[in-house]
Amino acid sequence: MPNKATIFITFFALFIALIVNKHDFIRQTIEELFKMYRTEFDEMSLLRKTSIKFVPPSSIWCSSSNPDEEKYCRFETLCYRTNSNEYFLLFDSNSSIFYPPSLFITNHTIFFGRLSAVWDHNRFLIKYLATIPFERREELRNGSQFYWIPGHTLIMSRFKPDNLLHLIHDDILPLQATIREQIGTNMIDILFFNDHWPLLLGHPFFKQLTKRVFSQNEFTSESVICFQNAYLGLSTSTVWYQYGFKRPQSPIPRKLEEYRYIQIQVNELREKLFSLMRLDRIDCPRRNIVLIAREENRRILNLNEFSRYISKKFSNNLDVILVSRDKIDNFIELKQLINRVMCAEKFVAMHGSEQILALFIKPPANNQIEVIELFPYGIEAERSTIYRTFAESILGYRYSAWTNPIRANTRFPNENVHGLSHLTEEQKNSIQKSIDEPLEPFLCCDHLGWLYRIYQDTIVDINIFNRFLDEMKMTTDQHHHSSSLLLLNHNHQFWNFGEVQNLRCQFISIKNDEDIDRIKIEWDPPWNLPFIIEQQQKHESQRQYHYEVIIQKENDTDLKQPVQHNVYHTSNTWFELKYNENSFHCFHVWIKIKLNRDKSENGIIKSHFNRRPLFCCQNDDGST
């Protein structure tokens, strides 16, 4: 038992923490007190309240730049009823309600945000919030447990967190982007899962982004939960693929800068997990080959023969990883899995969620990583390009796909699993007979022809696969060089020069036989020119920059005559122009710099023109 002095100091510290709103300190201190008395710490008991009188009225602030972009809402006192799975507001005259017109889907429906970043799926859209009068809030406790969640909570729904691809693509990267874009790092105290998945699925990933994770499963079916500060709306800026809910599955059209942004988010996630798992200090003095093989379905039936061939073909260390399920709920197993793939230079895998593990490869300096995706018989690689898009457009790796071309080397899946158990013998025979025909475009997620083909086991023909590798090497070298260089450098449009500095001009009179006068314009280069030139030297051997000079004549006599201007180019920081005193006396000058990285319009780094034009005018005595 602690003595009286210890108890006094502890509770005095709790009192001070309560005044300064240090909820984490209070929770940790109380947890230590429970340990002192050898009593199990129940955090839920701290959140359960016997009264609702202290709860303030609800307020809401939403933002959206236009109807096609993301919607985000921040709430004070957003409440949730578990038995009806509804969010509601405690509304009174003091409630602040703000949302732009773009949030309206119809005259009576407001889109408050999405709980999931999954593309074209309407199950996760929040289009309705119930309200009750604030003065009747005490009635909420009738037959219900009331919980108050302090701090800042982001609310989301996980789509399929038992699958590593879906966990990272649909949940982790969008959550990370949402926090960075809309809320700010270190601002989220709690993550609340509005779904029925087990809490531990993906827990090592989610803990990198928040201090505490709750799930609706932790609360009773007759609970009312109110959040002090809540955020709705998950960003889709990192989503690169749609699964075919409204149209056949395909990559989401993205611009180069959008792919670059996804790449930045991927790198940030990799670094966070490496730091958490203490893998960040591991170098890769030797690169290896990783072969991902599945144990339950879509198996490689001649795995031993195929492994020996791969190892001999590339004369390199081969690590064969057998996966029966995603190791995403066990921290130790996940760390071991990442540790085995992080130094790969060739990543070979049968089509499946495990291919997302390529994210955890430590990129070498030359970025020469090769990803090979294997498909069962009858599956055209173009039907599913989620990993191709990820490897090529985001990671900048070399990608190739191989499909088993021999029907005799396939073994049909067990129809008792994967949604095929209800098929009649006639249906199964019909699907097997049509397997030689190309699949027509289809929607997610129960197309029997696709399911029957994608879960086949495969015998890899070594001779055919060897020819595939030889052809792949000849055809992909140049493509990879250009595409990876583009990915590496497509953020060049974020490089911009500052303005040219210290513009000045003078009229020069040259007394000779021709008696020609000149106008000389001089300027200093942008202050950040050396920085950008040095940066570009890391990737390019030749760079050419020049100045664009615009001279606009001022016509003081005829206001109806349009103002004329001429454009000149020079690589110097000065420019001379022959001057005819009968043409004009006064003019304005604008100058900007351009650096041509390549021949395309997107390959130009430039500044804007000087915001205040240089005004030059010759006085009667010849001075300027």
Summary of the structure (lengths in Angstrom):
residues: 624
radius of gyration: 32.5
end to end distance: 90.9
largest distance: 109.6
contacts: 1830
relative contact order: 0.07
helix: 33%
strand: 26%
